[in-house]
């Protein structure tokens, strides 16, 4: 009778040694790699420490700090493979799981609304008005609104809805900046084929905030000609007459450029928004966009600069805006614009 084959001994698992980046790197290098300094990384970690803490306590489990660092590296570069090659330790499979888990925690409404808030009180709106008026003398402005397209890979469902007018798949994101380049409102859920005017019309900004009079009278947003003119949304004249209309357009253009530069800052800070985001489904891309917006505001609050890169240049967002259909250009808004220009820019 043949002797039984000897049992094969199980080889012990080998774990890559993880670099303690919070202690090994100075703040300048941390900002370059992860867009936050040490205190900022700990601050963001503390926001979601509970959900990110591994309940099993097993060996080699990633700490909440490390999960935040992995996500930040991805958002800063747009490349998941750098998260596992960057001496952080996790495998590619672990990196993907950690990014999903951390995005879910940070994109909760309870977290986002702590850092992205639209001004509605008299004190808040007056402060925004003063900041904007210092740019070019345009009165009554509390925000500048625009849409920007974030490129995505072709989704498996409703693929044609995500193709924008330039022929690539995207999410059309509505965003509002204040004069200090902080984001006060963001809508990231609409496929690239949807017009800016429809996104605005369906938004809580139109239906609730301005629609129900939550904002004091005399407060306005500035938008480009892709939006309908409203009493609270001022757009430029397409063919301005000399005098008040031309003066209005000049100040409008200078003041509204805040949102274009703000979008450029957001995309330079988080390069994941620069190229094609290759994750599925599109709802996960929307989480990425909203978390980037929140982190951008945290960086602004903490005076954290945008690190320079070799290919950095001031981004001018390439708009895909069209003038809204005549039915979406109510005469009431156009008449209000005429009165506003005559009153303030004569």
C-alpha positions in Angstrom: 0.0 0.0 0.0 1.5 3.3 -1.0 2.3 5.8 1.7 0.1 8.9 1.8 1.5 12.0 0.2 3.0 14.4 2.6 0.8 17.4 3.4 1.9 20.6 1.8 2.7 23.3 4.3 0.8 26.5 3.7 3.2 29.3 2.9 2.8 32.3 5.2 1.3 35.4 3.5 3.7 38.1 2.7 2.7 41.7 3.2 4.4 44.5 1.5 5.9 46.9 4.0 3.8 50.0 4.2 5.3 53.5 4.2 4.1 55.7 7.0 3.7 58.8 4.8 2.2 60.9 7.5 5.5 60.8 9.4 8.0 60.2 6.6 6.9 63.1 4.3 6.8 66.8 5.1 3.8 68.9 4.4 5.0 70.1 1.1 5.4 66.6 -0.2 2.1 65.5 1.3 0.3 68.4 -0.5 2.1 67.5 -3.8 1.0 63.8 -3.6 -2.3 64.0 -1.7 -3.4 67.6 -1.9 -3.7 68.0 1.9 -1.1 68.5 4.6 -0.8 66.2 7.6 -3.3 68.2 9.7 -5.7 68.3 6.7 -5.5 64.5 6.2 -6.2 63.9 9.9 -9.1 66.4 9.8 -10.7 64.6 6.8 -10.1 61.2 8.4 -11.8 62.3 11.6 -15.0 63.1 9.6 -15.4 59.4 8.7 -13.3 57.6 11.2 -16.2 55.5 12.4 -17.3 54.1 9.1 -13.8 53.5 7.9 -12.6 51.6 11.1 -12.2 47.9 10.5 -14.3 46.1 13.1 -12.4 42.9 13.0 -9.1 44.3 14.1 -7.2 41.8 11.9 -3.6 42.2 11.2 -2.5 44.4 8.3 -6.0 46.0 8.1 -5.8 49.5 6.6 -6.3 52.3 9.1 -8.8 55.0 8.4 -5.9 57.4 7.7 -4.5 55.0 5.1 -7.8 54.7 3.4 -8.1 58.4 3.1 -4.6 58.6 1.8 -5.3 56.0 -0.9 -8.4 57.9 -2.0 -6.6 61.2 -2.1 -3.8 59.8 -4.2 -6.3 58.5 -6.7 -8.2 61.9 -6.8 -4.9 63.8 -7.2 -3.6 61.7 -10.1 -6.6 59.9 -11.6 -4.6 56.6 -11.7 -5.5 53.8 -9.4 -2.3 51.9 -10.1 -0.2 54.7 -8.5 -2.0 54.0 -5.2 -0.5 50.5 -5.1 2.9 51.4 -6.6 3.5 54.4 -4.3 4.8 52.4 -1.4 1.4 52.5 0.3 1.2 48.7 0.3 -2.3 47.7 -0.8 -2.8 45.4 -3.8 -4.7 46.7 -6.8 -7.8 44.8 -5.7 -7.6 46.3 -2.2 -7.1 49.8 -3.7 -10.3 49.5 -5.7 -12.3 48.3 -2.7 -10.9 51.0 -0.4 -11.7 53.8 -2.9 -15.3 52.6 -3.2 -15.7 52.3 0.6 -14.1 55.7 1.3 -16.0 57.5 -1.4 -19.3 56.1 0.0 -18.4 57.5 3.5 -17.3 61.0 2.3 -20.1 61.5 -0.2 -22.9 61.1 2.4 -25.2 64.1 2.5 -24.4 64.7 6.2 -20.7 65.2 5.3 -21.1 67.1 2.0 -23.5 69.7 3.5 -21.0 70.6 6.2 -18.7 72.1 3.5 -20.8 73.0 0.5 -23.5 75.5 1.6 -25.5 78.0 -0.4 -25.9 81.5 1.2 -29.5 82.2 2.2 -29.3 84.4 5.3 -29.0 88.2 5.0 -25.6 88.1 6.7 -24.3 85.4 4.4 -25.6 87.0 1.2 -24.4 90.4 2.1 -20.9 89.1 2.6 -21.0 87.4 -0.9 -22.3 90.6 -2.5 -19.5 92.7 -1.0 -16.9 90.2 -2.2 -18.3 90.1 -5.8 -18.8 93.9 -6.1 -15.1 94.4 -5.4 -14.2 92.5 -8.6 -15.8 94.8 -11.2 -18.5 96.8 -9.4 -21.3 94.5 -10.3 -23.9 94.8 -7.5 -26.1 92.1 -5.9 -24.2 89.0 -6.9 -24.0 86.0 -4.6 -22.6 83.4 -7.0 -21.4 82.6 -10.5 -22.9 79.5 -12.2 -21.7 77.3 -15.0 -21.7 73.8 -16.3 -18.6 71.7 -16.9 -18.3 68.3 -18.5 -16.4 65.5 -16.8 -15.4 62.8 -19.3 -16.4 59.2 -18.4 -16.0 55.8 -20.1 -19.0 54.5 -22.0 -21.6 53.1 -19.5 -23.2 49.8 -20.0 -26.7 51.2 -19.7 -28.3 54.2 -21.5 -25.0 54.8 -23.2 -26.3 57.2 -25.8 -27.7 59.6 -23.1 -24.2 60.3 -21.9 -22.8 61.4 -25.3 -22.5 65.2 -25.2 -22.5 67.6 -28.1 -18.8 67.1 -28.7 -19.3 63.4 -29.1 -17.8 62.0 -25.9 -19.4 60.5 -22.8 -19.6 62.7 -19.9 -21.4 63.9 -16.7 -22.7 67.5 -17.1 -22.0 69.1 -13.7 -23.7 72.4 -12.6 -21.5 74.3 -10.2 -21.6 77.7 -8.4 -18.6 79.5 -7.0 -18.4 82.5 -4.7 -15.8 85.3 -5.2 -13.2 83.5 -3.1 -13.4 80.4 -5.4 -15.3 78.2 -3.0 -18.1 76.0 -4.2 -21.5 76.9 -2.8 -23.6 74.5 -4.8 -23.0 71.5 -7.1 -25.3 69.2 -9.0 -23.5 66.1 -10.4 -26.0 63.5 -11.7 -27.0 64.4 -15.2 -25.8 62.7 -18.4 -23.7 64.7 -20.8 -26.5 65.1 -23.4 -28.7 67.2 -21.0 -28.7 71.0 -21.6 -27.5 73.3 -18.8 -30.9 75.1 -18.8 -32.7 71.8 -18.0 -30.3 71.0 -15.2 -31.0 74.4 -13.7 -34.7 74.1 -14.1 -34.8 70.7 -12.4 -32.5 71.8 -9.5 -33.5 72.6 -6.0 -31.9 76.0 -6.5 -34.6 76.9 -9.0 -37.5 75.0 -7.4 -36.8 75.7 -3.7 -34.1 78.2 -2.9 -35.1 80.9 -5.4 -38.5 79.5 -6.3 -39.8 79.8 -2.8 -38.1 83.0 -1.9 -35.5 81.6 0.6 -32.9 84.1 -0.6 -33.4 87.9 0.2 -34.6 90.1 -2.7 -31.9 91.7 -4.8 -29.6 88.6 -4.8 -28.5 87.3 -8.1 -26.4 84.6 -9.8 -24.4 85.4 -13.0 -24.6 82.9 -15.8 -23.6 82.8 -19.5 -26.0 82.8 -22.5 -26.6 79.1 -22.1 -29.0 79.9 -19.2 -32.4 81.6 -19.3 -32.6 85.2 -17.9 -34.5 85.4 -14.7 -35.0 88.0 -11.9 -32.3 86.1 -9.9 -30.1 84.9 -12.8 -28.5 87.6 -14.9 -27.1 86.7 -18.3 -25.2 88.8 -20.9 -26.7 90.6 -23.8 -26.1 88.8 -27.1 -26.1 92.1 -29.0 -25.5 94.9 -26.5 -26.3 98.5 -27.3 -23.7 101.2 -26.5 -24.2 102.6 -23.0 -25.7 100.7 -20.1 -25.9 97.4 -21.9 -22.3 97.4 -23.0 -21.2 98.5 -19.5 -23.3 95.8 -18.0 -21.8 93.2 -20.3 -18.2 94.3 -19.5 -18.7 94.0 -15.7 -20.7 90.8 -16.1 -17.9 89.1 -18.1 -15.2 90.1 -15.6 -17.3 89.0 -12.6 -18.6 85.8 -14.1 -15.1 84.7 -15.0 -14.8 83.6 -11.3 -16.6 80.4 -12.1 -14.4 79.6 -15.1 -11.3 80.0 -13.0 -12.8 78.1 -10.1 -13.5 75.1 -12.4 -9.9 75.3 -13.6 -8.7 75.3 -10.0 -10.9 72.3 -9.1 -9.6 70.3 -12.0 -6.0 71.2 -11.5 -6.2 70.3 -7.8 -7.8 66.9 -8.6 -6.5 65.6 -11.9 -9.0 62.7 -11.8 -11.4 65.3 -13.2 -9.1 66.2 -16.1 -9.2 63.0 -18.1 -11.6 60.1 -18.6 -12.8 58.6 -15.3 -12.9 54.8 -15.9 -15.1 53.6 -13.2 -18.6 52.2 -13.4 -21.4 52.9 -12.9 -21.8 56.7 -13.6 -23.3 57.2 -10.1 -19.8 56.4 -8.7 -18.3 59.1 -11.0 -20.8 61.5 -9.5 -19.6 60.5 -6.0 -16.0 61.3 -7.1 -17.0 64.7 -8.4 -18.9 65.7 -5.3 -16.1 64.5 -3.0 -13.6 66.5 -5.0 -15.8 69.6 -4.6 -16.0 69.1 -0.9 -12.2 68.6 -0.5 -11.6 71.6 -2.7 -13.5 73.7 -0.2 -11.6 72.2 2.7 -8.4 73.1 1.0 -9.7 76.7 0.6 -10.7 76.8 4.3 -7.2 75.6 5.3 -5.4 77.9 2.8 -3.8 74.9 1.1 -2.3 75.8 -2.3 -2.6 73.9 -5.5 0.8 72.2 -6.2 2.4 73.2 -9.5 2.9 70.5 -12.1 4.9 70.5 -15.3 1.8 70.5 -17.5 -0.1 73.0 -15.3 -1.7 76.0 -16.9 -4.7 78.0 -16.1 -7.6 76.0 -17.4 -10.3 77.6 -19.5 -13.2 75.3 -19.4 -14.3 74.4 -22.9 -18.1 75.1 -22.8 -20.7 73.2 -24.7 -23.4 75.7 -24.0 -26.1 76.6 -26.4 -28.6 79.5 -26.1 -31.7 78.1 -24.4 -34.8 77.7 -26.6 -37.0 80.8 -26.8 -39.6 79.1 -24.5 -37.1 79.0 -21.8 -36.2 82.7 -22.1 -39.1 84.3 -20.3 -39.7 87.9 -21.2 -40.0 88.8 -17.6 -36.3 88.0 -17.0 -35.2 89.9 -20.1 -37.2 93.0 -19.0 -35.7 92.8 -15.5 -32.2 92.7 -17.0 -32.9 95.9 -19.0 -34.1 97.6 -15.8 -31.1 96.4 -13.9 -28.6 97.6 -16.5 -30.3 101.0 -16.8 -30.3 101.4 -13.0 -26.7 100.3 -12.3 -24.7 100.8 -15.5 -25.9 104.1 -17.0 
